[in-house]
Amino acid sequence: MEKFGKSQAVKRTEDIRLLTGHGRYIDDIAPEGALQAFVLRAPVAHATITTLDVSEARQAEGVKLVLTAADLDEAGLDMAMRAGLVKNRDGSDAAAPKRPYLARDRIRHVGEPVAFVVAETLQQAKDAAELIELDFDELPVHMEFVQDTNAPIHEEAPDNRAYDFGLGDEEATKAAFDKAANVVRLEVGDNRVICNAMEPRGCFAEFDGKRLHVAFNGQGVWSLKSDLAKALDMPEEAIRVTTPDVGGGFGMKAAPYPEYFCAAHAARVLGQPVHWMSDRTEAMLSDHAGRDLVTMAELAFDEQNRILGYRVHTKSNLGAWNSQFGQFIQSFLFARVLTGTYDIPAAWLRAEGFYTNTTQVDAYRGAGRPEAIYVIERVMDRAARELGVDPIELRKINFIKQFPYETVSGENYDVGDFPRVLDHAIADADVAGFEARKAESEKAGKLRGIGLSYYIESILGDPSEDVKVTFDEDGGATIYVGTQSNGQGHETVFAKFLSDQSGIPLEKISFVQGDSDLIARGGGTGGSRSVTTQATVTLTAVRDMVAGLGEFLAEEMGVDPDEVRFDDERFRAEGSNVSPTMLEAAAMAREAGREDLLSWSAHTAIDARSYPNGAHFAEVEIDPETGVTEVVKYTVVDDFGNLINPMLAEGQVHGGVAQGIGQAITEHTVFDDDGQLLTATFMDYAMPRAYDMPWIGFDVEPVPSTGNPMGMKGCGEAGTVGALAAVSNAVQDALWERGVKQVDMPFTPHRMWSLMGNAGTAAE
């Protein structure tokens, strides 16, 4: 019954609402008259708190409550924020310092929350925060991700190393290198980025004496509900968590943050709604960041340029605290696609994570997969240059050819045809015409380079999902989903999918997400999981609906239940002139008093993860006089398996590529030696603009997945996973003949001009 005959480029139904200002975001839905909260944040990166006197602030005009860590401790809150932990190579536990909601005794990064002020107006809360007496003795600041006992941030990690993780076969990898004909090494830096979602983080909380309601702009309601229950010592059934429209998430909004717990406690204490919303600089100081690692990668080759072994040592910055997934991202998640699309018989990953006096680092579009693909695609490009082999040919020599294939890190790639996808991209990118384009650039005084990245992504997150479909009294239907849109178009995709599978007209379907009272459970959004899990469970619900309503209709038609069939439009039975649609069958059930046939819930897990993959070709032009680098041509061919809505998939790729180009070309997070963030506004942190983006050519070469009934592969993060290395390899290509043998993001004008100058190529 699963089909793609109706799958097509349907415009997003939510766009009219969002683009005409009718979206409902946190600031739009906060209760009228809600109290306003402001967070006093640490002004220095590392210090012992000697005085925290909030008495004068509590007496200020309009102030209702001022919370400190001591107040939360006294109230009995469980002050340990959730954080994932890995095991060290020796089997011991990674460092696990307990991160409080508000700084307790010590400050560990600029922007760390110290006090939570609640007043009648936001201005009153800000004014009161200025009355708080905060004195401290500054401590040495640790900014490098190296072992250092001179400035320990946590007693649990006296040398500031949080974990020392290993995965693979170290001895087999060493043996591969010992017998190699050639070894290629490259150190690769992956710069820190600040997420900068269109809508900053925010929340409000309200308590009616029995139940707590917290609304926040996150990526799923259930994990926060559990966290709140634990923190506040409340039964989960006494807590409702909702999420309205969300202006971008990208992984940054998946984690719990201190402000949500403070607002919830304040609302419970005061019996009034409490609203908090971050401003942009506050977000840059307090939202977790992304990437921030340095990796040494080595490839061992035989005489035929086949890879024998791959050795990786990566060092990553966790920031001041463990975050939700910070320890996992550059260890387990990095390892998911450690060897990319290549048949590598032996590999060893060593990953070390370090605490620094900076904001936490966690998930940012791709979470470990972009970092790993960036490394292997950069070192493959370097290998091609050092071995004297065409980079396309070197990849084809080493591509995995036989499927299913188990990687050295334990991933099971079910299907793939990497050479076919790459050949499609070579044609679309007009690689054959590059030399002519390069000559034209040279005439204009520009350096031109072309870069290839072939990525693969492992879809992450909970493999199971929930759905509920109800038939409503007005003659329509409502679908309740367990995922959470942050702008991806879920309202269109999942309603249209239900329409395609059930025959219910799209305009008759309402969409509900992000309400823990209305949906029993769900996995939220992250790891490109949404379409594969949500569509699969919707299929289960539709099958149940067809079976249940079919059995009911058999009585109406006077036939045996096994004679009733559903052709995606109507129920039919041989010899009966009764052929109702799904909605008509539901109406008949309602009239017959069969309420049990009007609501259908399902919980289903997909069989296995899917592995989207594809080829990215980027072309750049560099002005040697100014160092300005432009991405002037970009081509993507993806294997996403079967697509539900190709237009929305293309939009996801465009957005992902834009974020990749942003990290590569413009975005540069800078701290000074004292831990002060120097790029805390858009005047200093260069978000990519429209003029930084080329036209992005997009096409697909599908190889359907075997991991779910529809043969789909997730696509939400794929654009970013492929973009970083494609742009970087293009920049390296443009500069190689000029004597620049090592380039690292971001390729800002000053950095590029300096690189060329150091190589003796800059203009005098």
C-alpha positions in Angstrom: 0.0 0.0 0.0 3.0 2.3 0.4 3.3 4.4 -2.7 5.0 7.4 -4.2 2.6 8.1 -7.0 1.3 11.3 -5.4 4.6 12.4 -4.0 5.5 15.7 -5.5 6.8 19.2 -4.9 3.9 20.5 -2.8 4.3 24.1 -1.5 4.5 24.4 2.3 1.0 25.0 3.7 2.4 26.8 6.7 4.4 29.4 4.7 1.5 31.8 4.2 0.9 31.9 8.0 4.6 32.4 8.8 5.4 34.9 6.1 2.4 37.1 6.8 3.3 37.5 10.5 0.7 35.0 11.8 3.2 32.6 13.2 2.8 31.9 16.9 6.2 32.0 18.7 7.0 32.2 22.4 6.7 35.9 22.6 3.3 35.8 20.8 1.8 33.2 23.1 3.1 34.3 26.5 0.1 35.0 28.8 -1.0 38.6 29.0 0.3 40.2 32.1 3.0 37.6 32.7 5.9 38.6 34.9 9.2 39.2 33.1 12.5 37.6 33.9 16.0 38.7 33.3 19.2 36.8 33.9 22.3 38.3 35.6 25.3 36.7 33.8 28.9 36.3 34.8 31.1 39.1 33.5 34.3 37.1 33.7 35.4 33.7 32.5 36.8 32.2 35.7 36.4 33.3 39.3 35.5 32.4 42.8 32.3 34.2 44.0 33.1 36.0 47.2 29.9 38.1 47.5 26.4 37.6 46.0 24.1 40.0 47.7 20.6 40.3 46.1 18.9 42.0 49.1 18.7 45.4 47.5 17.5 43.9 44.2 14.6 42.1 46.0 13.4 45.5 47.4 13.5 47.2 44.0 10.3 48.5 42.3 8.2 45.8 40.7 10.5 42.9 41.7 8.6 39.7 42.7 11.5 37.2 43.1 15.3 37.0 42.8 16.7 33.5 42.6 20.3 32.4 43.3 21.8 28.9 43.5 21.4 29.0 47.3 17.7 29.7 46.9 17.3 26.8 44.5 19.2 24.5 46.9 17.1 25.6 49.8 13.9 24.9 47.8 15.2 21.3 47.3 15.7 21.4 43.5 17.8 18.7 42.0 20.4 21.1 40.6 22.3 18.6 38.3 21.6 19.3 34.7 21.5 16.3 32.4 24.6 15.5 30.4 25.8 12.5 28.4 29.0 10.7 29.4 31.3 8.4 27.5 33.8 5.8 28.7 37.5 6.4 28.5 39.8 4.1 26.5 40.8 2.4 29.7 37.2 1.7 30.7 36.9 4.3 33.3 34.2 7.0 33.4 34.6 10.4 31.8 34.6 13.4 34.1 31.1 14.3 35.3 31.0 17.6 37.2 27.5 18.6 38.2 26.3 21.7 36.3 23.9 23.8 38.4 21.2 26.0 36.9 22.8 29.1 38.5 26.5 29.5 39.4 27.2 28.1 42.8 30.4 29.5 44.5 32.3 29.7 41.2 32.0 31.2 37.7 33.3 29.2 34.8 32.5 31.2 31.6 31.4 34.6 30.6 27.6 34.5 30.3 27.1 31.8 32.9 23.8 32.5 34.7 24.3 33.8 38.3 20.9 35.2 39.3 17.3 35.0 37.9 15.3 38.2 38.5 11.5 38.3 38.1 9.6 41.6 38.0 6.4 43.1 36.6 8.3 44.4 33.6 11.5 43.5 31.8 13.0 46.9 32.5 12.3 46.6 36.2 14.0 43.2 36.2 17.0 44.7 34.4 17.2 47.6 36.8 17.1 45.3 39.7 19.8 43.1 38.3 22.1 46.2 38.4 21.6 46.4 42.1 22.9 42.9 42.8 26.3 43.0 44.4 28.5 40.4 42.8 32.2 40.3 43.9 34.7 37.7 43.0 38.3 36.7 43.0 39.4 36.0 39.4 41.2 32.7 38.7 43.5 31.7 35.8 41.7 31.2 32.6 42.1 28.1 30.5 41.3 28.5 26.8 43.3 25.8 25.0 42.0 22.3 24.6 45.1 20.7 26.1 45.9 19.1 29.4 46.8 21.8 31.9 46.9 21.6 35.7 47.6 25.3 36.2 44.0 26.4 35.7 41.7 23.5 36.6 38.1 24.3 35.9 36.6 21.3 37.8 38.1 19.2 40.5 36.7 16.1 38.7 39.1 16.9 35.8 42.3 18.3 37.5 44.1 18.6 34.1 40.9 19.8 32.3 40.7 16.7 30.2 37.1 15.4 30.4 37.6 12.1 28.4 40.0 10.1 26.4 38.0 7.9 24.1 39.1 5.2 21.7 37.3 3.2 19.0 38.5 0.8 16.4 41.5 -1.6 16.3 44.6 0.3 17.2 47.0 -2.7 16.6 45.6 -3.6 13.2 45.8 0.0 12.2 49.4 0.3 13.3 50.1 -2.9 11.3 48.5 -1.3 8.2 50.7 1.8 8.5 53.8 -0.4 9.0 53.3 -2.1 5.7 52.1 1.0 3.8 53.8 2.2 0.6 52.7 5.7 1.3 51.4 7.6 4.3 49.6 11.0 4.1 49.1 13.2 7.1 47.1 16.4 7.6 46.1 18.4 10.6 42.6 19.9 10.2 41.0 22.7 12.3 37.2 22.9 12.6 36.3 26.4 13.8 33.7 27.2 16.5 30.4 28.5 15.3 27.6 30.2 17.1 24.2 28.9 16.0 22.2 32.1 15.8 18.7 30.8 15.2 16.3 33.4 13.8 14.4 33.3 17.1 16.5 33.3 20.2 15.7 30.9 23.0 12.7 31.7 25.3 10.1 30.2 27.5 7.2 30.9 29.9 5.9 28.9 32.8 2.6 29.0 34.6 1.3 27.0 37.6 -2.4 26.7 38.7 -1.7 25.1 42.0 -1.9 21.6 40.7 -0.2 21.5 37.3 2.8 23.2 35.8 2.8 24.3 32.2 6.1 25.2 30.5 6.2 26.4 26.9 9.6 26.7 25.2 10.9 27.0 21.7 12.7 23.7 21.6 13.0 20.5 19.5 10.8 18.2 21.4 8.7 18.3 24.6 9.2 15.0 26.3 12.9 15.1 27.5 12.3 18.5 29.1 9.2 17.2 30.7 11.2 14.4 32.3 14.0 16.9 33.3 11.5 19.2 34.9 9.9 16.4 36.9 13.3 15.3 38.2 14.4 18.9 39.0 11.2 19.9 40.7 10.4 16.6 42.3 7.0 16.5 40.6 5.2 13.6 39.0 5.4 13.8 35.2 1.6 13.8 34.9 1.5 17.1 36.8 3.6 18.7 34.1 2.6 19.8 30.6 5.3 21.0 28.1 4.4 22.7 24.9 6.2 24.1 21.9 4.7 26.6 19.5 6.2 27.7 16.2 10.0 27.7 16.4 12.2 30.0 14.5 15.1 27.6 13.9 16.8 25.1 16.1 19.7 23.3 14.3 20.5 21.1 17.4 21.1 24.1 19.6 17.5 24.1 20.9 17.4 20.4 21.6 19.3 20.7 24.9 17.9 21.7 28.3 19.0 25.1 29.5 19.0 26.7 33.0 16.4 29.4 32.3 13.6 26.8 31.7 14.0 25.4 35.2 14.3 28.8 36.9 11.2 30.1 35.2 9.3 26.9 36.2 10.3 27.2 39.8 9.5 30.9 39.9 6.0 30.3 38.5 5.4 27.6 41.0 6.6 29.9 43.9 4.7 33.0 42.7 1.6 31.5 41.3 1.9 33.8 38.3 3.1 33.2 34.8 6.8 34.0 34.3 8.2 34.8 30.8 11.8 34.9 29.7 13.3 35.7 26.3 16.9 35.9 25.4 18.3 38.8 23.3 20.9 38.3 20.6 24.1 39.0 22.6 22.8 37.0 25.5 22.2 34.1 23.1 25.7 34.3 21.8 27.0 34.2 25.4 24.8 31.4 26.6 23.5 29.1 23.8 25.8 26.2 23.3 28.2 26.5 20.4 29.1 24.1 17.7 32.2 22.3 16.2 35.5 23.6 17.8 38.1 20.8 17.3 41.5 20.1 15.8 42.2 16.7 14.3 45.4 14.9 13.1 44.4 12.5 10.4 46.6 9.9 8.7 45.9 7.6 5.7 48.0 4.5 4.8 48.0 3.5 1.1 49.4 0.5 -0.8 51.1 0.7 -4.2 47.8 0.8 -6.0 46.6 3.7 -4.0 44.1 1.7 -2.0 43.7 2.6 1.6 45.1 0.2 4.1 44.4 2.1 7.3 43.1 5.3 8.8 44.3 6.9 12.1 42.6 9.9 13.7 43.4 11.8 16.8 40.9 14.6 17.5 40.9 17.1 20.3 37.7 18.9 21.0 36.5 21.8 23.1 33.6 21.0 25.4 33.4 24.5 26.9 33.1 24.9 30.6 30.6 22.1 31.3 29.4 18.9 29.9 26.3 19.6 27.8 23.6 17.3 26.7 25.6 15.5 24.0 28.9 17.3 24.1 30.9 14.3 25.1 29.2 12.1 22.5 29.5 14.3 19.5 33.2 14.2 18.9 33.5 10.5 20.0 30.6 8.2 19.3 28.9 10.4 16.7 32.1 11.3 15.0 32.8 7.6 14.8 29.4 6.9 13.0 30.9 8.0 9.7 34.6 7.8 10.6 35.7 6.2 7.4 33.1 7.9 5.1 32.3 6.1 1.9 35.6 4.2 1.7 36.5 0.6 2.0 39.0 0.9 4.9 39.9 -2.4 6.5 41.6 -0.9 9.7 41.0 2.3 11.6 41.6 3.8 15.0 40.0 6.9 16.5 41.3 8.6 19.6 39.1 11.4 20.7 40.0 13.7 23.7 37.6 16.3 25.1 38.7 19.3 27.1 37.1 21.8 29.4 37.8 25.5 28.7 36.4 28.7 30.2 34.0 29.2 27.3 30.4 28.5 26.5 29.4 24.8 26.2 29.7 23.0 22.9 27.0 20.6 21.7 25.0 19.8 18.6 25.0 22.0 15.6 23.5 20.8 12.3 25.0 17.4 11.8 26.5 16.9 15.3 29.7 14.9 14.7 29.0 13.7 11.2 30.1 17.0 9.5 33.2 17.0 11.6 34.2 13.5 10.6 33.4 13.9 6.9 35.3 17.2 6.9 38.4 15.4 8.2 38.4 12.4 5.9 37.5 14.5 2.8 40.2 17.0 3.5 42.8 14.3 4.0 41.6 12.4 0.9 42.1 15.7 -1.1 45.6 16.1 0.4 46.4 12.4 -0.5 45.4 12.9 -4.1 47.9 15.8 -4.3 50.7 14.0 -2.6 50.2 10.8 -4.5 49.7 12.5 -7.9 46.3 11.0 -8.4 43.2 12.8 -9.6 41.0 13.4 -6.5 37.9 11.9 -8.3 39.9 8.8 -9.3 41.3 8.3 -5.8 37.8 8.3 -4.4 36.5 5.9 -7.0 39.4 3.5 -6.3 38.5 3.4 -2.6 34.7 3.6 -2.7 32.8 0.8 -1.0 31.5 -1.4 -3.8 29.6 -4.3 -2.1 26.6 -3.8 0.1 25.6 -4.4 2.8 28.8 -3.2 4.3 29.9 -3.1 7.9 32.4 -0.3 8.7 35.2 -0.6 11.1 33.2 1.5 13.5 30.2 -0.9 13.4 27.9 0.9 11.1 25.9 -1.2 8.6 25.5 0.6 5.3 22.6 -1.2 3.7 22.8 0.2 0.2 24.7 2.6 -1.9 26.0 3.4 -5.4 28.7 6.0 -4.8 30.3 5.9 -8.3 26.9 6.5 -10.0 26.1 9.4 -7.7 29.5 10.9 -8.2 29.3 10.6 -12.0 26.0 12.4 -12.0 27.5 15.2 -10.0 30.6 15.4 -12.3 28.2 15.9 -15.2 26.0 18.4 -13.4 29.0 20.4 -12.1 30.6 20.5 -15.6 33.9 19.4 -14.2 35.2 19.1 -17.7 34.7 22.9 -18.2 36.5 23.9 -15.1 39.8 24.8 -16.8 38.1 27.2 -19.1 36.3 28.8 -16.2 39.7 29.0 -14.3 41.3 30.7 -17.3 38.5 33.3 -17.4 39.0 34.0 -13.6 42.7 34.4 -14.2 42.0 37.0 -16.9 40.0 38.9 -14.2 42.9 38.7 -11.8 41.2 36.0 -9.6 42.4 32.6 -8.4 39.9 29.9 -9.0 39.7 26.4 -7.4 37.4 23.4 -7.4 36.7 21.1 -4.5 35.0 17.8 -4.1 33.5 16.3 -1.0 31.7 13.0 -1.0 29.8 12.6 2.3 27.7 10.0 4.0 25.5 10.6 7.0 24.2 8.2 9.7 20.7 9.1 10.8 20.6 9.4 14.6 18.0 9.7 17.3 15.3 7.5 18.7 14.4 4.9 15.9 10.8 4.8 17.2 8.0 7.3 17.0 4.4 7.9 17.8 1.4 9.2 15.9 -2.3 9.7 16.5 -4.9 10.3 13.9 -8.4 11.3 14.9 -11.6 11.8 12.8 -13.2 15.0 13.9 -16.8 16.0 14.2 -16.4 18.6 11.4 -15.7 15.9 8.9 -12.0 16.3 8.8 -9.0 14.6 10.4 -6.2 15.6 12.7 -2.7 14.1 12.8 -0.7 14.4 16.1 3.0 13.8 15.6 5.9 13.1 17.9 8.5 15.1 16.0 8.9 18.8 16.2 9.2 21.3 13.4 11.8 24.0 13.7 11.0 25.3 10.2 11.5 22.2 8.1 7.9 22.0 6.9 6.5 19.2 9.0 3.0 20.5 8.7 3.1 20.1 5.0 5.1 16.9 4.8 3.3 14.7 7.4 -0.2 15.9 6.5 0.5 15.4 2.8 1.9 11.9 3.6 -1.2 11.0 5.5 -3.3 12.3 2.6 -1.4 10.3 0.1 -1.7 7.1 2.1 -5.3 7.5 3.2 -7.0 9.5 0.5 -8.1 12.2 3.0 -7.9 15.5 1.2 -4.9 17.6 2.4 -7.2 20.6 3.1 -9.2 18.4 5.5 -6.2 17.5 7.7 -5.2 19.5 10.8 -1.7 19.2 12.2 -0.8 19.1 15.9 2.7 18.9 17.4 4.6 19.9 20.5 2.1 19.2 23.3 2.9 16.5 25.9 -0.8 16.4 27.0 -2.0 15.6 23.5 0.7 13.2 22.3 1.7 10.3 24.5 5.4 10.4 23.7 7.8 11.2 20.8 11.4 11.5 19.9 11.4 15.1 18.9 13.6 16.5 16.1 17.3 15.9 15.7 19.7 13.7 13.7 17.7 14.0 10.5 15.3 11.4 12.0 11.9 13.0 11.5 10.8 11.9 8.0 11.9 8.2 8.3 10.4 7.7 11.8 7.3 9.8 11.5 6.3 8.5 8.0 6.9 4.9 9.1 4.6 5.2 12.1 2.0 7.0 10.1 2.0 4.0 7.7 1.3 1.8 10.7 -1.6 3.9 11.8 -3.1 4.0 8.3 -2.9 0.2 8.1 -4.7 -0.1 11.4 -7.3 2.4 10.2 -7.9 0.5 7.0 -8.2 -2.8 8.9 -10.5 -1.5 11.6 -12.8 0.5 9.3 -12.7 -2.3 6.7 -14.0 -4.8 9.3 -16.8 -2.3 10.3 -17.7 -1.7 6.6 -17.9 -5.4 5.9 -21.0 -5.5 8.0 -22.5 -2.5 6.2 -21.6 -4.0 2.8 -22.8 -7.5 3.8 -19.5 -9.1 2.9 -16.7 -10.9 4.7 -14.0 -8.6 6.1 -11.3 -10.1 3.9 -13.3 -9.1 0.8 -13.0 -5.4 1.6 -10.1 -3.6 0.0 -8.8 -0.1 0.1 -7.2 1.5 -2.9 -5.9 4.7 -1.3 -9.1 6.5 -2.2 -12.1 4.3 -1.3 -13.1 1.1 0.4 -14.5 -1.3 -2.1 -15.9 -4.9 -2.1 -16.9 -7.0 -5.1 -20.7 -6.9 -5.5 -21.3 -3.9 -3.3 -22.2 -0.5 -4.5 -21.1 1.0 -1.2 -17.6 2.6 -1.7 -16.9 5.1 1.0 -13.8 7.3 1.3 -11.9 7.2 4.5 -13.7 10.2 5.8 -17.1 8.8 4.8 -16.3 5.5 6.5 -15.4 7.4 9.7 -18.7 9.4 9.5 -20.6 6.1 9.1 -18.7 4.7 12.2 -19.6 7.9 14.2 -23.3 7.5 13.2 -23.2 3.9 14.4 -21.8 4.9 17.7 -18.4 3.3 17.1 -16.2 5.9 18.9 -13.5 3.3 19.0 -13.0 3.7 15.3 -12.5 7.5 15.4 -9.1 7.7 17.0 -6.0 5.7 16.0 -2.6 5.7 17.8 0.5 3.8 16.8 4.1 3.4 18.0 6.6 1.9 15.6 10.3 1.6 15.2 12.2 1.7 11.9 14.2 -1.4 11.1 17.5 0.3 10.8 19.1 3.7 10.3 19.4 5.1 6.8 22.6 6.5 5.2 22.0 9.5 2.9 25.1 10.3 0.9 26.1 12.5 -2.0 28.7 14.5 -3.9 29.3 18.2 -3.4 31.4 20.3 -5.9 32.3 23.8 -4.9 34.1 26.4 -7.0 35.7 29.5 -5.4 37.3 32.7 -6.6 39.9 34.4 -4.5 41.1 38.0 -5.0 44.8 37.9 -4.2 44.8 41.7 -3.6 42.2 41.6 -0.9 41.9 38.0 0.2 38.2 38.1 -0.4 36.9 34.5 -1.2 33.6 33.9 -3.0 31.9 30.6 -3.6 30.8 31.2 -7.2 29.5 27.8 -8.2 28.0 25.0 -6.2 26.6 21.6 -7.3 25.0 18.8 -5.2 23.8 15.4 -6.2 22.3 13.4 -3.3 21.1 9.9 -2.7 18.2 10.5 -0.3 16.4 7.3 -1.3 12.7 7.9 -2.1 11.5 11.4 -1.5 8.1 12.5 -0.2 8.5 16.1 -1.3 11.5 16.9 -3.5 11.1 20.6 -3.2 11.3 20.6 0.6 14.3 18.3 0.4 16.0 20.7 -1.9 15.2 23.5 0.5 16.8 21.5 3.4 19.9 21.0 1.3 20.1 24.7 0.4 19.9 25.7 4.0 22.5 23.2 5.1 24.9 24.3 2.3 24.4 27.9 3.4 25.3 27.1 7.0 28.4 25.2 5.7 29.5 28.1 3.5 28.9 30.4 6.4 31.2 28.4 8.7 33.8 28.1 5.9 33.8 31.7 4.6 32.5 34.3 7.1 31.7 32.9 10.6 34.6 33.4 13.1 34.1 33.0 16.9 36.8 34.9 18.7 37.6 34.9 22.5 40.4 36.9 24.0 42.9 35.4 26.4 40.7 36.3 29.3 37.7 34.4 27.9 35.8 37.4 26.8 33.7 36.8 23.6 34.8 39.4 21.1 32.2 38.4 18.5 29.0 38.8 20.6 27.0 40.9 18.1 26.3 40.7 14.4 28.6 43.7 14.0 31.5 41.4 14.9 30.2 37.9 14.0 29.7 37.7 10.3 26.6 35.6 9.5 26.4 34.7 5.8 24.3 37.1 3.7 22.4 36.4 0.5 25.3 37.8 -1.6 27.6 35.2 0.0 25.6 32.4 -1.5 25.9 31.1 -5.1 23.1 29.5 -7.0 23.1 25.9 -5.7 22.4 23.2 -8.3 20.6 20.2 -6.8 19.7 16.8 -8.1 19.1 13.3 -6.8 20.3 9.9 -7.7 18.2 7.7 -5.4 19.1 4.3 -4.0 16.2 3.4 -1.7 17.0 2.5 1.8 16.1 -1.0 3.2 15.8 0.4 6.7 12.2 1.6 6.4 9.2 0.6 4.4 9.2 3.7 2.2 12.9 3.5 1.3 13.6 7.0 2.5 16.8 8.5 3.9 16.9 11.6 6.1 18.0 14.8 4.5 17.9 17.6 7.1 21.6 17.9 7.9 23.1 16.5 4.7 23.9 19.9 3.1 26.1 20.9 6.0 27.8 17.5 6.2 29.1 17.8 2.6 29.7 21.6 2.3 32.6 22.1 4.7 35.1 20.0 2.9 33.9 20.9 -0.6 34.5 24.6 0.0 37.8 24.0 1.9 39.1 21.7 -0.8 38.2 24.3 -3.4 40.2 27.0 -1.5 43.1 24.6 -1.2 43.0 23.9 -4.9 43.0 27.7 -5.7 46.1 28.3 -3.5 48.1 25.1 -4.0 50.1 26.3 -7.0 50.7 29.6 -5.2 52.6 27.8 -2.5 49.9 27.7 0.2 49.8 24.0 1.3 47.6 24.3 4.4 44.3 26.1 4.7 41.8 26.1 7.6 38.4 27.6 8.0 37.2 30.3 8.2 38.6 31.8 5.0 38.1 35.4 6.0 39.8 38.1 3.9 42.5 38.9 6.5 43.3 35.2 7.0 43.5 34.5 3.2 45.5 37.7 2.5 47.9 36.6 5.3 48.3 33.1 4.0 49.2 34.3 0.5 51.5 36.9 2.0 53.3 34.3 4.1 53.7 32.2 0.9 55.3 35.2 -0.8 52.4 35.7 -3.2 50.7 38.8 -1.8 51.1 42.1 -3.6 53.7 44.4 -2.2 
